[in-house]
């Protein structure tokens, strides 16, 4: 009987070692894939902004949106810190302040700028927004304020996602 227990214990230890090795290999592979996925570590530099003389030559909002467009593939390849800065410097981001609520404004802007949704999908978005705001401090001006508003919006979105999967009990 003791031999059977010893054999079972040895098998369990070996299975645990193999499982731990497989788990570690999967984690290392996942990190490598993520490093390859987010290969762009510099924020997008918008060629034309409201401060540019060319901005005033645009006759319509559609022209301004086209001038500010960032390809989805580019946004998806950015590291989260680069994406944060790309979102916060988006020339049309101030449109979100034209709505009754921050949520409504952000939802509207996200219909024509996918950087917001891409940022919301990142697990480290809040952490990177906080780091950006801290680095900007009071000297960050509008970008620091935008960082706080985007962070609030994303936190609300994450809260809604969490509440959506919670069971409802009567």
C-alpha positions in Angstrom: 0.0 0.0 0.0 2.9 2.4 0.9 4.4 1.7 -2.5 1.2 2.6 -4.3 1.0 5.9 -2.4 4.7 6.6 -3.1 4.1 5.9 -6.8 1.1 8.2 -6.8 3.0 11.0 -5.0 5.9 10.7 -7.4 3.5 10.8 -10.4 1.8 13.9 -9.0 5.2 15.7 -8.5 6.3 14.8 -12.0 3.0 16.1 -13.5 3.3 19.3 -11.5 6.9 19.8 -12.8 5.8 19.2 -16.4 2.8 21.5 -16.0 4.9 24.3 -14.6 7.4 24.0 -17.4 4.6 24.1 -20.0 3.1 27.1 -18.3 6.4 29.0 -18.2 7.0 28.2 -21.9 3.5 29.5 -22.8 4.1 32.7 -20.8 7.4 33.3 -22.6 5.8 32.7 -26.0 3.0 35.1 -25.1 5.4 37.8 -24.1 7.4 37.3 -27.4 4.2 37.6 -29.4 3.1 40.7 -27.6 6.6 42.3 -28.2 6.2 41.5 -31.9 2.6 42.8 -31.9 3.5 46.2 -30.4 6.6 47.0 -32.4 6.0 50.8 -32.8 7.1 52.7 -29.7 6.8 56.3 -31.0 3.5 58.2 -31.1 2.0 59.2 -34.4 2.9 62.7 -35.4 -0.1 64.3 -37.0 1.1 66.2 -40.2 -1.6 68.8 -39.8 -3.0 70.2 -36.5 -5.2 73.1 -35.6 -2.0 75.1 -35.0 -0.9 74.5 -38.6 -1.6 77.2 -41.2 -3.0 74.5 -43.5 -5.7 73.7 -41.0 -7.5 77.0 -41.8 -7.6 76.2 -45.5 -9.9 73.2 -44.9 -13.4 74.1 -45.7 -15.2 71.2 -44.1 -15.0 68.9 -41.1 -14.6 65.9 -43.4 -11.4 67.4 -44.7 -10.1 67.9 -41.2 -11.0 64.3 -40.3 -9.2 63.0 -43.4 -6.1 65.0 -42.5 -6.0 63.5 -39.0 -6.7 59.9 -40.0 -4.4 57.2 -38.5 -4.6 53.7 -40.0 -6.0 51.1 -37.7 -3.1 48.8 -38.6 -0.6 51.4 -37.3 -2.6 52.0 -34.1 -2.7 48.2 -33.4 1.1 48.0 -33.7 1.8 50.8 -31.3 3.0 50.1 -27.7 0.5 51.4 -25.2 2.5 54.4 -24.2 2.8 55.4 -27.8 -0.9 54.8 -28.3 -1.7 57.0 -25.3 0.2 59.9 -26.7 -1.3 59.4 -30.1 -4.9 59.4 -28.7 -4.2 62.4 -26.4 -2.7 64.5 -29.3 -5.5 63.6 -31.7 -6.5 67.0 -33.2 -10.2 66.2 -33.1 -10.3 64.9 -29.5 -11.6 68.2 -28.2 -14.9 67.3 -30.1 -15.7 65.1 -27.0 -16.3 68.3 -25.0 -19.2 69.3 -27.3 -21.5 66.7 -25.7 -23.6 66.7 -22.6 -21.4 64.0 -21.0 -17.9 62.8 -21.4 -19.1 59.3 -22.2 -21.3 60.6 -25.1 -18.4 62.7 -26.4 -15.9 59.9 -26.3 -18.3 57.5 -27.9 -18.9 60.0 -30.7 -15.2 60.6 -31.3 -14.5 56.8 -31.3 -16.8 56.4 -34.3 -14.3 58.2 -36.5 -11.1 57.6 -34.5 -10.4 54.0 -33.6 -7.5 54.9 -31.3 -9.9 55.2 -28.4 -11.2 51.7 -28.9 -7.7 50.3 -29.4 -6.6 52.0 -26.2 -9.7 50.7 -24.3 -8.7 47.1 -25.4 -5.2 47.4 -23.8 -4.9 45.9 -20.3 -2.3 48.5 -19.3 -4.2 51.5 -20.6 -5.1 53.0 -17.3 -1.5 52.5 -15.9 0.0 54.2 -19.0 -2.5 57.1 -18.8 -1.6 57.7 -15.2 2.1 57.6 -16.0 1.6 60.0 -18.9 -0.4 62.4 -16.7 2.2 62.2 -13.9 5.0 62.9 -16.3 3.2 65.9 -17.8 2.4 67.3 -14.4 0.8 70.8 -14.4 2.9 71.8 -17.4 1.1 69.3 -19.5 -1.8 71.7 -20.0 -4.6 70.3 -22.3 -2.8 67.0 -22.8 -2.7 66.3 -19.1 -6.4 67.2 -18.8 -7.2 65.0 -21.7 -5.3 62.1 -20.1 -7.4 62.4 -17.0 -10.7 62.5 -19.0 -9.7 59.6 -21.2 -8.7 57.7 -18.1 -12.1 58.4 -16.5 -13.9 57.3 -19.6 -11.9 54.0 -19.9 -12.4 53.3 -16.2 -16.1 53.7 -16.7 -16.0 51.5 -19.7 -14.1 48.8 -17.8 -16.6 49.1 -14.9 -19.5 48.6 -17.4 -17.9 45.6 -18.9 -17.4 44.1 -15.4 -21.0 44.8 -14.4 -22.2 43.3 -17.7 -20.8 39.9 -16.8 -22.0 39.8 -13.2 -25.0 37.7 -12.6 -28.2 39.4 -11.5 -29.9 37.9 -8.5 -33.4 38.8 -7.4 
